[in-house]
Amino acid sequence: MLSFVPTPIGNLDDITVRSLKVLGAARTIFCEDTRVTRKLLTLLSERHGLVISEPKFISLHAHNEGYLLKNLDPAIFNEPAVYLSDAGMPGISDPGAALVRYCLAHDIAFEVLPGPSALLPAFVMAGFEEHRFVFGGFLPHKGKERAKQLDELLEMGLPLVLYEAPHRIEQLALELAQKVPHREVVLVKELTKFHEQRFSLKAEELPQFLKGGISFKGEWVVIINGGTTKGKLVLDRQMIDELQLPPKQKAKLIAQLEGRSIKECYNSLAQATSAVER
């Protein structure tokens, strides 16, 4: 039996009781970096009383998973085994998917435990009223591939969630300011950690904001509000104002166009209507 166990992305108290039980029973631990995992298990033992025997540690990461899985004996899963990424949910911008495919191909029983991930908490913190979103993870580092992928994601018209490394956050800010200047962007930094921060501003304001002395160190989640999609009729504000539509529908169109919340747009329309009637 193999268990995929999410690990805290910052706050050790986010580990679940179920995860502690599974870790305590494991005879084999697959992980990205054995040094990181050994340190984590020590901290969990000190903080939460995790009692673990002497399991076998096997490093399994993006650079060796193909070779390792090709030569792995399925019998190793006759005893309890776990897979941990360095932080968060395995398989979400972290290794893990190849091991799932291995289990499916060899009819190995496995389970995926719920637990810590930066994706959902960050999206909820953005406060966008659209409940659907696109997860882009980490963009390619540079070049045409990065630009193409970012364009495709932005054109989907839904809120977009990206992960970004601290040394590329300025680059992403410049790209968003150029491509979608009027969309609302929420930055979440060091999620669940002591210095967690949240910032909300227009994309066009991002480059100047980041020049204001804020530290780039740490993990960043960037959430960009949705906009109009490619291939559909593109309306400008004047066209929307002239449409004979109920205020709520009109507010939704303006929110998509300007990257604002539907509630904010609806209130603005109501105030404008009230002023005209007076």
Backbone as CSV, one residue per row, in Angstrom:
resi,resn,N_x,N_y,N_z,CA_x,CA_y,CA_z,C_x,C_y,C_z
1,MET,0.844,-1.191,0.000,0.000,0.000,0.000,0.886,1.249,0.000
2,LEU,0.561,2.186,-0.870,1.313,3.434,-0.952,0.384,4.595,-0.615
3,SER,0.854,5.512,0.222,0.089,6.700,0.586,0.844,7.943,0.134
4,PHE,0.157,8.828,-0.584,0.720,10.125,-0.942,0.324,11.100,0.164
5,VAL,1.327,11.645,0.840,1.083,12.444,2.046,1.486,13.904,1.816
6,PRO,0.530,14.834,1.850,0.886,16.256,1.756,1.629,16.701,3.021
7,THR,2.589,17.574,2.860,3.368,18.052,4.001,3.189,19.562,4.152
8,PRO,3.354,20.101,5.360,3.138,21.529,5.599,3.959,22.404,4.655
9,ILE,3.346,23.501,4.181,4.053,24.444,3.320,4.705,25.547,4.146
10,GLY,4.563,25.471,5.448,5.170,26.473,6.321,4.874,26.184,7.777
11,ASN,3.601,26.144,8.108,3.182,25.939,9.489,3.074,24.447,9.793
12,LEU,3.879,23.963,10.732,3.894,22.534,11.054,2.576,22.042,11.618
13,ASP,1.752,22.937,12.144,0.474,22.526,12.704,-0.531,22.140,11.622
14,ASP,-0.183,22.343,10.366,-1.088,21.970,9.284,-1.022,20.485,8.936
15,ILE,-0.110,19.748,9.531,-0.077,18.312,9.310,-1.349,17.698,9.915
16,THR,-1.914,16.694,9.272,-3.156,16.095,9.790,-2.848,14.903,10.689
17,VAL,-3.800,14.580,11.536,-3.661,13.415,12.412,-3.505,12.155,11.574
18,ARG,-4.284,12.076,10.512,-4.209,10.910,9.637,-2.831,10.774,9.022
19,SER,-2.255,11.893,8.584,-0.914,11.856,7.989,0.118,11.361,8.992
20,LEU,0.014,11.798,10.235,0.952,11.357,11.271,0.859,9.843,11.482
21,LYS,-0.362,9.322,11.462,-0.540,7.878,11.640,0.086,7.100,10.481
22,VAL,-0.137,7.597,9.256,0.413,6.918,8.078,1.938,6.979,8.086
23,LEU,2.495,8.121,8.433,3.957,8.249,8.490,4.551,7.322,9.546
24,GLY,3.864,7.202,10.666,4.374,6.345,11.738,4.418,4.879,11.363
25,ALA,3.555,4.467,10.430,3.498,3.048,10.034,4.361,2.739,8.821
26,ALA,4.930,3.743,8.182,5.637,3.541,6.910,6.928,2.748,7.088
27,ARG,7.146,1.799,6.180,8.395,1.055,6.155,9.331,1.583,5.070
28,THR,8.764,2.245,4.067,9.555,2.872,3.008,9.030,4.282,2.787
29,ILE,9.944,5.236,2.692,9.560,6.624,2.452,10.218,7.100,1.160
30,PHE,9.399,7.337,0.140,9.864,7.970,-1.087,9.717,9.480,-0.903
31,CYS,10.708,10.230,-1.325,10.656,11.674,-1.113,11.547,12.389,-2.126
32,GLU,11.303,13.684,-2.312,12.115,14.488,-3.228,13.563,14.556,-2.763
33,ASP,13.734,14.958,-1.509,15.068,15.176,-0.945,15.097,14.534,0.439
34,THR,15.919,13.521,0.602,15.938,12.793,1.875,16.347,13.694,3.036
35,ARG,17.221,14.688,2.775,17.654,15.591,3.849,16.491,16.442,4.337
36,VAL,15.708,16.964,3.404,14.547,17.787,3.765,13.529,16.953,4.528
37,THR,13.284,15.739,4.051,12.272,14.895,4.686,12.713,14.443,6.074
38,ARG,13.983,14.079,6.232,14.470,13.680,7.570,14.319,14.835,8.566
39,LYS,14.614,16.046,8.114,14.470,17.222,8.989,13.011,17.446,9.361
40,LEU,12.119,17.293,8.372,10.693,17.458,8.633,10.203,16.431,9.650
41,LEU,10.590,15.184,9.477,10.139,14.141,10.398,10.650,14.392,11.812
42,THR,11.852,14.912,11.928,12.388,15.260,13.252,11.551,16.359,13.900
43,LEU,11.209,17.381,13.114,10.391,18.477,13.634,8.994,17.995,14.023
44,LEU,8.425,17.106,13.216,7.103,16.570,13.539,7.152,15.700,14.789
45,SER,8.250,15.011,14.996,8.419,14.212,16.218,8.467,15.114,17.441
46,GLU,9.181,16.252,17.311,9.303,17.183,18.437,8.005,17.933,18.704
47,ARG,7.302,18.323,17.633,6.106,19.154,17.785,4.849,18.332,18.055
48,HIS,4.724,17.200,17.360,3.466,16.447,17.410,3.619,15.007,17.884
49,GLY,4.782,14.660,18.373,4.967,13.333,18.947,4.959,12.203,17.940
50,LEU,5.316,12.512,16.694,5.390,11.456,15.685,6.409,10.410,16.106
51,VAL,5.970,9.160,16.138,6.866,8.048,16.448,7.021,7.233,15.179
52,ILE,8.238,7.148,14.683,8.491,6.466,13.431,9.648,5.491,13.605
53,SER,9.513,4.315,13.019,10.574,3.311,13.115,11.722,3.721,12.207
54,GLU,12.518,2.803,11.785,13.647,3.109,10.900,13.284,2.723,9.475
55,PRO,12.574,3.580,8.775,12.162,3.226,7.415,13.316,3.362,6.430
56,LYS,13.118,2.798,5.273,14.067,2.966,4.180,13.693,4.226,3.413
57,PHE,14.670,5.113,3.177,14.431,6.349,2.430,14.901,6.169,0.984
58,ILE,14.053,6.553,0.053,14.403,6.500,-1.370,14.105,7.851,-2.004
59,SER,15.118,8.459,-2.577,14.943,9.753,-3.227,14.287,9.554,-4.593
60,LEU,13.153,10.237,-4.803,12.407,10.135,-6.056,12.015,11.547,-6.477
61,HIS,12.650,12.048,-7.532,12.397,13.421,-7.965,12.335,13.479,-9.487
62,ALA,12.130,14.676,-10.019,11.890,14.838,-11.457,13.050,14.337,-12.309
63,HIS,14.257,14.344,-11.768,15.433,13.989,-12.565,15.749,12.497,-12.568
64,ASN,15.175,11.745,-11.622,15.520,10.322,-11.572,14.319,9.395,-11.601
65,GLU,13.090,9.944,-11.631,11.924,9.098,-11.474,11.754,8.097,-12.623
66,GLY,12.121,8.502,-13.840,11.997,7.574,-14.962,12.847,6.333,-14.772
67,TYR,14.130,6.521,-14.460,15.047,5.399,-14.253,14.647,4.574,-13.041
68,LEU,14.335,5.271,-11.938,14.050,4.552,-10.698,12.792,3.686,-10.828
69,LEU,11.740,4.237,-11.388,10.495,3.486,-11.499,10.613,2.324,-12.488
70,LYS,11.447,2.494,-13.504,11.664,1.417,-14.462,12.315,0.211,-13.791
71,ASN,13.109,0.456,-12.758,13.850,-0.615,-12.098,13.329,-0.945,-10.700
72,LEU,12.179,-0.392,-10.336,11.641,-0.600,-8.992,10.856,-1.916,-8.918
73,ASP,11.101,-2.683,-7.860,10.383,-3.931,-7.634,9.048,-3.630,-6.965
74,PRO,7.923,-3.976,-7.600,6.615,-3.688,-7.000,6.417,-4.319,-5.630
75,ALA,7.204,-5.328,-5.301,7.050,-6.001,-4.009,7.330,-5.069,-2.842
76,ILE,8.007,-3.947,-3.105,8.323,-3.005,-2.026,7.049,-2.439,-1.404
77,PHE,5.938,-2.501,-2.156,4.684,-1.955,-1.660,3.835,-2.991,-0.930
78,ASN,4.407,-4.170,-0.686,3.710,-5.159,0.136,3.647,-4.699,1.588
79,GLU,4.548,-3.798,1.950,4.526,-3.167,3.266,4.171,-1.687,3.086
80,PRO,3.686,-1.023,4.144,3.264,0.373,4.024,4.392,1.280,3.516
81,ALA,4.075,2.086,2.537,5.036,3.037,1.974,4.340,4.382,1.799
82,VAL,5.135,5.445,1.783,4.575,6.789,1.580,5.421,7.530,0.559
83,TYR,4.808,8.536,-0.053,5.564,9.473,-0.874,5.303,10.882,-0.359
84,LEU,6.377,11.641,-0.165,6.298,13.032,0.274,7.050,13.913,-0.710
85,SER,6.466,15.051,-1.080,7.262,16.076,-1.756,7.852,16.955,-0.656
86,ASP,8.711,17.892,-1.031,9.363,18.713,-0.009,8.362,19.547,0.780
87,ALA,7.294,19.988,0.119,6.260,20.773,0.796,4.998,20.767,-0.063
88,GLY,3.845,20.604,0.577,2.586,20.671,-0.147,2.107,19.324,-0.662
89,MET,1.218,19.400,-1.655,0.555,18.215,-2.200,1.379,17.574,-3.317
90,PRO,1.763,16.317,-3.188,2.471,15.634,-4.277,1.666,15.680,-5.569
91,GLY,2.359,15.920,-6.682,1.692,15.942,-7.975,1.160,17.294,-8.388
92,ILE,1.161,18.289,-7.482,0.733,19.645,-7.810,1.981,20.520,-7.862
93,SER,2.512,20.736,-9.071,3.779,21.446,-9.272,4.906,20.784,-8.491
94,ASP,4.776,19.513,-8.239,5.782,18.696,-7.558,5.725,17.297,-8.170
95,PRO,6.782,16.497,-8.001,6.730,15.117,-8.485,5.599,14.338,-7.822
96,GLY,5.240,13.220,-8.404,4.201,12.368,-7.843,3.352,11.696,-8.897
97,ALA,3.093,12.403,-10.009,2.216,11.851,-11.038,2.786,10.569,-11.640
98,ALA,4.094,10.522,-11.859,4.704,9.320,-12.447,4.553,8.114,-11.520
99,LEU,4.610,8.360,-10.228,4.451,7.272,-9.262,3.000,6.780,-9.241
100,VAL,2.056,7.692,-9.421,0.648,7.288,-9.537,0.469,6.379,-10.749
101,ARG,1.062,6.773,-11.884,0.950,5.956,-13.098,1.593,4.580,-12.896
102,TYR,2.689,4.547,-12.156,3.355,3.275,-11.848,2.400,2.370,-11.061
103,CYS,1.724,2.933,-10.078,0.792,2.146,-9.265,-0.354,1.610,-10.115
104,LEU,-0.871,2.437,-10.995,-1.963,2.003,-11.862,-1.522,0.889,-12.801
105,ALA,-0.307,1.015,-13.331,0.201,0.015,-14.277,0.481,-1.320,-13.606
106,HIS,0.841,-1.298,-12.318,1.216,-2.531,-11.622,0.141,-2.989,-10.629
107,ASP,-1.036,-2.362,-10.706,-2.159,-2.745,-9.845,-1.773,-2.674,-8.368
108,ILE,-1.125,-1.591,-7.996,-0.708,-1.368,-6.607,-1.729,-0.465,-5.930
109,ALA,-2.207,-0.867,-4.789,-3.180,-0.055,-4.052,-2.502,1.225,-3.551
110,PHE,-3.196,2.348,-3.708,-2.642,3.606,-3.204,-3.768,4.525,-2.769
111,GLU,-3.420,5.506,-1.964,-4.366,6.519,-1.517,-3.675,7.877,-1.531
112,VAL,-4.462,8.931,-1.719,-3.943,10.294,-1.673,-4.623,10.996,-0.511
113,LEU,-3.852,11.372,0.482,-4.407,12.016,1.663,-4.645,13.502,1.400
114,PRO,-5.722,14.059,1.936,-5.926,15.504,1.824,-4.980,16.234,2.771
115,GLY,-4.682,17.472,2.431,-3.795,18.217,3.308,-3.284,19.505,2.695
116,PRO,-2.176,20.015,3.189,-1.694,21.349,2.820,-1.389,21.504,1.335
117,SER,-1.764,22.668,0.803,-1.440,23.063,-0.560,-1.623,24.565,-0.635
118,ALA,-0.771,25.256,-1.369,-0.885,26.709,-1.473,-2.018,27.126,-2.400
119,LEU,-2.420,26.248,-3.302,-3.351,26.597,-4.367,-4.695,27.117,-3.859
120,LEU,-5.418,26.307,-3.110,-6.772,26.683,-2.707,-6.810,27.817,-1.683
121,PRO,-5.974,27.811,-0.640,-6.006,28.951,0.287,-5.728,30.282,-0.400
122,ALA,-4.777,30.303,-1.329,-4.454,31.547,-2.023,-5.615,32.028,-2.876
123,PHE,-6.280,31.102,-3.582,-7.414,31.505,-4.412,-8.545,32.066,-3.558
124,VAL,-8.821,31.432,-2.438,-9.872,31.932,-1.547,-9.505,33.321,-1.022
125,MET,-8.225,33.538,-0.706,-7.773,34.836,-0.199,-7.928,35.945,-1.230
126,ALA,-7.980,35.590,-2.508,-8.134,36.609,-3.546,-9.508,37.263,-3.473
127,GLY,-10.509,36.514,-3.037,-11.837,37.074,-2.885,-12.599,37.271,-4.179
128,PHE,-12.198,36.602,-5.246,-12.901,36.739,-6.522,-14.233,35.983,-6.455
129,GLU,-15.263,36.541,-7.057,-16.588,35.934,-6.983,-16.752,34.759,-7.954
130,GLU,-15.930,34.665,-8.963,-15.947,33.532,-9.884,-15.372,32.311,-9.172
131,HIS,-16.141,31.232,-9.094,-15.701,30.046,-8.356,-14.884,29.086,-9.205
132,ARG,-14.841,29.308,-10.505,-13.983,28.504,-11.366,-12.669,29.247,-11.559
133,PHE,-11.612,28.492,-11.791,-10.329,29.139,-12.050,-9.429,28.190,-12.831
134,VAL,-8.336,28.748,-13.359,-7.333,27.982,-14.090,-6.057,27.961,-13.255
135,PHE,-5.467,26.782,-13.092,-4.201,26.670,-12.366,-3.065,26.496,-13.361
136,GLY,-2.175,27.477,-13.404,-1.052,27.427,-14.338,0.235,26.919,-13.738
137,GLY,0.291,26.790,-12.401,1.527,26.347,-11.751,2.679,27.280,-12.054
138,PHE,3.854,26.718,-12.281,5.036,27.499,-12.656,5.100,27.638,-14.174
139,LEU,5.263,28.856,-14.653,5.450,29.085,-16.080,6.850,28.637,-16.496
140,PRO,7.069,28.367,-17.783,8.449,28.157,-18.253,9.309,29.351,-17.860
141,HIS,10.593,29.123,-17.696,11.460,30.169,-17.144,11.627,31.374,-18.061
142,LYS,11.703,31.150,-19.363,11.968,32.290,-20.244,11.627,31.932,-21.683
143,GLY,11.752,32.944,-22.566,11.641,32.718,-23.996,10.212,32.691,-24.504
144,LYS,10.084,32.277,-25.758,8.791,32.258,-26.446,7.819,31.292,-25.778
145,GLU,8.332,30.198,-25.237,7.452,29.214,-24.596,6.733,29.836,-23.400
146,ARG,7.465,30.646,-22.626,6.853,31.318,-21.473,5.768,32.287,-21.927
147,ALA,6.091,33.119,-22.913,5.135,34.109,-23.408,3.895,33.440,-23.986
148,LYS,4.102,32.383,-24.745,2.980,31.678,-25.368,2.069,31.064,-24.308
149,GLN,2.655,30.416,-23.310,1.848,29.764,-22.289,1.078,30.786,-21.464
150,LEU,1.722,31.901,-21.124,1.037,32.932,-20.349,-0.122,33.522,-21.149
151,ASP,0.093,33.781,-22.434,-0.979,34.311,-23.288,-2.161,33.353,-23.330
152,GLU,-1.876,32.073,-23.498,-2.950,31.081,-23.588,-3.757,31.017,-22.291
153,LEU,-3.079,31.089,-21.164,-3.759,31.029,-19.873,-4.616,32.268,-19.633
154,LEU,-4.084,33.428,-19.983,-4.820,34.671,-19.777,-6.045,34.763,-20.683
155,GLU,-5.957,34.150,-21.857,-7.054,34.219,-22.817,-8.225,33.314,-22.457
156,MET,-8.070,32.476,-21.447,-9.157,31.573,-21.063,-10.312,32.308,-20.395
157,GLY,-10.059,33.520,-19.944,-11.135,34.333,-19.405,-11.529,34.040,-17.977
158,LEU,-10.845,33.119,-17.302,-11.126,32.778,-15.913,-9.989,33.269,-15.017
159,PRO,-10.239,33.428,-13.716,-9.139,33.733,-12.808,-8.016,32.715,-12.973
160,LEU,-6.797,33.210,-12.916,-5.615,32.381,-13.158,-4.733,32.370,-11.919
161,VAL,-4.328,31.177,-11.492,-3.444,31.025,-10.333,-2.088,30.539,-10.817
162,LEU,-1.046,31.277,-10.462,0.317,30.926,-10.834,1.192,30.834,-9.595
163,TYR,2.196,29.958,-9.646,3.275,29.965,-8.671,4.461,30.677,-9.322
164,GLU,5.221,31.423,-8.536,6.394,32.075,-9.101,7.535,32.114,-8.105
165,ALA,8.746,31.913,-8.616,9.946,31.957,-7.791,10.299,33.405,-7.480
166,PRO,10.940,33.665,-6.339,11.247,35.051,-5.960,12.119,35.785,-6.971
167,HIS,13.024,35.080,-7.665,13.909,35.772,-8.608,13.245,36.024,-9.961
168,ARG,11.974,35.588,-10.116,11.261,35.877,-11.361,9.974,36.667,-11.139
169,ILE,9.703,37.064,-9.908,8.449,37.766,-9.634,8.415,39.125,-10.332
170,GLU,9.554,39.802,-10.455,9.585,41.081,-11.170,9.287,40.884,-12.662
171,GLN,9.826,39.819,-13.221,9.570,39.533,-14.632,8.078,39.304,-14.865
172,LEU,7.444,38.532,-13.978,6.017,38.277,-14.123,5.217,39.569,-13.990
173,ALA,5.623,40.437,-13.083,4.935,41.716,-12.903,4.966,42.544,-14.181
174,LEU,6.110,42.597,-14.837,6.236,43.354,-16.089,5.374,42.737,-17.185
175,GLU,5.351,41.414,-17.243,4.549,40.728,-18.267,3.056,41.000,-18.084
176,LEU,2.587,40.929,-16.845,1.168,41.155,-16.584,0.781,42.613,-16.818
177,ALA,1.668,43.529,-16.443,1.392,44.952,-16.657,1.247,45.267,-18.142
178,GLN,1.995,44.565,-18.961,1.937,44.792,-20.399,0.738,44.105,-21.041
179,LYS,0.447,42.874,-20.595,-0.578,42.069,-21.259,-1.997,42.360,-20.766
180,VAL,-2.171,42.546,-19.465,-3.520,42.736,-18.896,-3.480,43.856,-17.846
181,PRO,-3.163,45.080,-18.253,-2.917,46.164,-17.296,-4.063,46.449,-16.340
182,HIS,-5.308,46.221,-16.769,-6.442,46.618,-15.942,-7.015,45.495,-15.089
183,ARG,-6.460,44.320,-15.195,-6.978,43.216,-14.383,-6.486,43.323,-12.940
184,GLU,-7.349,42.882,-12.027,-6.983,42.839,-10.612,-6.053,41.657,-10.368
185,VAL,-4.997,41.906,-9.612,-4.024,40.857,-9.293,-3.849,40.804,-7.771
186,VAL,-3.859,39.606,-7.225,-3.605,39.397,-5.802,-2.319,38.597,-5.659
187,LEU,-1.413,39.100,-4.852,-0.157,38.423,-4.555,-0.217,37.887,-3.132
188,VAL,0.086,36.613,-2.955,0.151,36.017,-1.626,1.567,35.489,-1.433
189,LYS,2.222,35.962,-0.398,3.632,35.641,-0.170,3.786,34.925,1.168
190,GLU,4.598,33.865,1.160,4.911,33.117,2.384,3.645,32.599,3.078
191,LEU,2.767,31.970,2.311,1.499,31.465,2.816,1.708,30.505,3.986
192,THR,0.976,30.702,5.055,0.967,29.944,6.326,2.182,30.202,7.204
193,LYS,3.142,30.979,6.707,4.338,31.258,7.508,4.141,32.511,8.360
194,PHE,5.084,32.786,9.230,4.989,33.906,10.169,4.872,35.243,9.438
195,HIS,5.576,35.372,8.307,5.589,36.637,7.568,4.643,36.611,6.361
196,GLU,3.548,35.863,6.455,2.581,35.814,5.366,2.057,37.218,5.044
197,GLN,1.959,37.510,3.738,1.468,38.814,3.293,0.543,38.650,2.099
198,ARG,-0.409,39.567,1.967,-1.348,39.590,0.843,-1.404,41.006,0.290
199,PHE,-1.303,41.117,-1.034,-1.364,42.420,-1.691,-2.368,42.331,-2.845
200,SER,-3.150,43.384,-3.034,-4.125,43.424,-4.121,-3.988,44.743,-4.865
201,LEU,-3.844,44.690,-6.196,-3.669,45.892,-7.000,-3.893,45.566,-8.469
202,LYS,-3.920,46.595,-9.298,-4.051,46.402,-10.733,-2.717,45.927,-11.311
203,ALA,-2.796,45.161,-12.386,-1.574,44.629,-12.997,-0.623,45.754,-13.407
204,GLU,-1.157,46.853,-13.892,-0.305,47.953,-14.340,0.468,48.592,-13.190
205,GLU,0.039,48.362,-11.952,0.694,48.932,-10.773,1.785,48.023,-10.209
206,LEU,1.842,46.786,-10.689,2.752,45.797,-10.102,4.231,46.186,-10.162
207,PRO,4.774,46.578,-11.338,6.216,46.865,-11.402,6.644,47.944,-10.412
208,GLN,5.882,49.025,-10.331,6.243,50.096,-9.414,6.104,49.659,-7.962
209,PHE,5.069,48.866,-7.694,4.854,48.368,-6.335,6.038,47.536,-5.855
210,LEU,6.548,46.680,-6.719,7.653,45.801,-6.328,8.969,46.563,-6.155
211,LYS,9.022,47.762,-6.691,10.216,48.595,-6.506,10.195,49.329,-5.172
212,GLY,9.135,49.134,-4.400,8.970,49.883,-3.162,9.692,49.330,-1.963
213,GLY,10.594,48.385,-2.177,11.409,47.886,-1.070,10.924,46.590,-0.460
214,ILE,9.863,45.992,-1.001,9.384,44.727,-0.472,10.394,43.612,-0.751
215,SER,10.561,42.718,0.209,11.472,41.587,0.034,10.851,40.566,-0.909
216,PHE,11.637,40.084,-1.864,11.143,39.079,-2.800,11.308,37.661,-2.250
217,LYS,12.033,37.511,-1.176,12.353,36.198,-0.639,11.088,35.447,-0.231
218,GLY,11.029,34.169,-0.574,9.904,33.330,-0.179,9.096,32.860,-1.363
219,GLU,8.065,32.085,-1.081,7.209,31.528,-2.123,6.078,32.498,-2.445
220,TRP,5.791,32.649,-3.748,4.751,33.564,-4.198,3.642,32.799,-4.915
221,VAL,2.396,33.159,-4.622,1.255,32.714,-5.404,0.618,33.976,-5.986
222,VAL,0.384,33.969,-7.290,-0.157,35.137,-7.983,-1.504,34.748,-8.586
223,ILE,-2.554,35.508,-8.237,-3.899,35.215,-8.728,-4.368,36.399,-9.568
224,ILE,-4.660,36.166,-10.843,-5.061,37.216,-11.772,-6.539,37.036,-12.095
225,ASN,-7.318,38.085,-11.905,-8.747,37.989,-12.202,-8.968,37.753,-13.688
226,GLY,-10.118,37.179,-14.031,-10.399,36.825,-15.415,-10.738,38.027,-16.274
227,GLY,-10.789,37.795,-17.582,-11.129,38.842,-18.534,-11.812,38.233,-19.734
228,THR,-11.979,38.999,-20.789,-12.621,38.491,-21.996,-11.741,37.450,-22.652
229,THR,-12.342,36.512,-23.348,-11.600,35.426,-23.968,-11.441,35.639,-25.460
230,LYS,-10.380,35.095,-25.998,-10.081,35.205,-27.423,-11.135,34.459,-28.234
231,GLY,-11.522,35.062,-29.368,-12.475,34.403,-30.239,-13.912,34.801,-29.968
232,LYS,-14.169,35.534,-28.872,-15.503,36.010,-28.574,-15.598,37.499,-28.916
233,LEU,-16.836,37.994,-29.019,-17.039,39.407,-29.275,-16.434,40.205,-28.133
234,VAL,-15.551,41.131,-28.443,-14.904,41.947,-27.429,-15.656,43.264,-27.321
235,LEU,-16.228,43.538,-26.152,-16.996,44.740,-25.921,-16.149,45.771,-25.181
236,ASP,-16.324,47.051,-25.537,-15.693,48.082,-24.720,-16.731,48.623,-23.749
237,ARG,-16.307,49.506,-22.848,-17.208,49.975,-21.783,-18.414,50.732,-22.359
238,GLN,-18.183,51.530,-23.382,-19.277,52.295,-23.969,-20.346,51.368,-24.556
239,MET,-19.891,50.301,-25.239,-20.839,49.350,-25.813,-21.664,48.676,-24.721
240,ILE,-21.020,48.320,-23.620,-21.729,47.663,-22.522,-22.762,48.609,-21.913
241,ASP,-22.375,49.878,-21.717,-23.294,50.858,-21.127,-24.540,51.047,-21.983
242,GLU,-24.390,50.874,-23.294,-25.518,51.102,-24.203,-26.418,49.879,-24.366
243,LEU,-25.952,48.728,-23.868,-26.765,47.518,-23.984,-27.987,47.591,-23.077
244,GLN,-29.117,47.109,-23.572,-30.349,47.066,-22.778,-30.374,45.750,-21.991
245,LEU,-29.682,45.751,-20.879,-29.580,44.544,-20.061,-29.915,44.872,-18.613
246,PRO,-30.374,43.880,-17.849,-30.562,44.083,-16.413,-29.231,44.475,-15.770
247,PRO,-29.254,45.283,-14.724,-28.007,45.760,-14.082,-27.055,44.644,-13.677
248,LYS,-27.589,43.509,-13.204,-26.709,42.432,-12.749,-25.925,41.840,-13.910
249,GLN,-26.585,41.627,-15.066,-25.885,41.095,-16.234,-24.864,42.095,-16.761
250,LYS,-25.244,43.367,-16.748,-24.323,44.398,-17.209,-23.093,44.472,-16.287
251,ALA,-23.325,44.315,-14.986,-22.221,44.341,-14.016,-21.250,43.195,-14.264
252,LYS,-21.766,42.017,-14.659,-20.898,40.871,-14.935,-19.989,41.153,-16.134
253,LEU,-20.554,41.787,-17.175,-19.750,42.107,-18.359,-18.663,43.121,-18.023
254,ILE,-19.014,44.138,-17.254,-18.029,45.161,-16.875,-16.942,44.547,-16.004
255,ALA,-17.333,43.648,-15.102,-16.353,42.993,-14.221,-15.343,42.195,-15.036
256,GLN,-15.811,41.477,-16.079,-14.908,40.724,-16.941,-13.984,41.648,-17.715
257,LEU,-14.551,42.748,-18.200,-13.769,43.680,-19.009,-12.692,44.375,-18.203
258,GLU,-13.026,44.808,-16.981,-12.130,45.662,-16.206,-11.418,44.934,-15.078
259,GLY,-11.698,43.639,-14.910,-11.021,42.881,-13.862,-11.433,43.290,-12.464
260,ARG,-12.664,43.774,-12.310,-13.181,44.179,-11.008,-14.193,43.150,-10.519
261,SER,-14.603,43.282,-9.252,-15.604,42.359,-8.733,-16.984,42.739,-9.267
262,ILE,-17.853,41.743,-9.387,-19.210,41.984,-9.876,-19.957,42.916,-8.923
263,LYS,-19.746,42.724,-7.630,-20.425,43.559,-6.631,-20.030,45.017,-6.776
264,GLU,-18.737,45.268,-6.955,-18.256,46.633,-7.117,-18.874,47.283,-8.347
265,CYS,-18.925,46.552,-9.462,-19.494,47.091,-10.698,-20.992,47.338,-10.555
266,TYR,-21.682,46.418,-9.884,-23.127,46.573,-9.690,-23.436,47.816,-8.862
267,ASN,-22.652,48.018,-7.790,-22.856,49.195,-6.942,-22.597,50.485,-7.709
268,SER,-21.562,50.469,-8.574,-21.257,51.655,-9.381,-22.409,51.976,-10.333
269,LEU,-22.968,50.927,-10.962,-24.101,51.135,-11.862,-25.310,51.685,-11.108
270,ALA,-25.558,51.148,-9.913,-26.700,51.599,-9.114,-26.552,53.064,-8.724
271,GLN,-25.327,53.472,-8.356,-25.088,54.865,-7.988,-25.271,55.790,-9.180
272,ALA,-24.790,55.345,-10.352,-24.930,56.162,-11.553,-26.387,56.334,-11.942
273,THR,-27.155,55.243,-11.832,-28.578,55.295,-12.148,-29.314,56.224,-11.200
274,SER,-28.959,56.133,-9.914,-29.584,56.973,-8.907,-29.296,58.452,-9.153
275,ALA,-28.056,58.750,-9.576,-27.676,60.139,-9.825,-28.432,60.703,-11.028
276,VAL,-28.619,59.868,-12.064,-29.362,60.312,-13.255,-30.829,60.581,-12.903
277,GLU,-31.421,59.719,-12.081,-32.823,59.875,-11.716,-33.074,61.121,-10.893
278,ARG,-32.073,61.538,-10.104,-32.199,62.757,-9.311,-32.076,63.992,-10.194
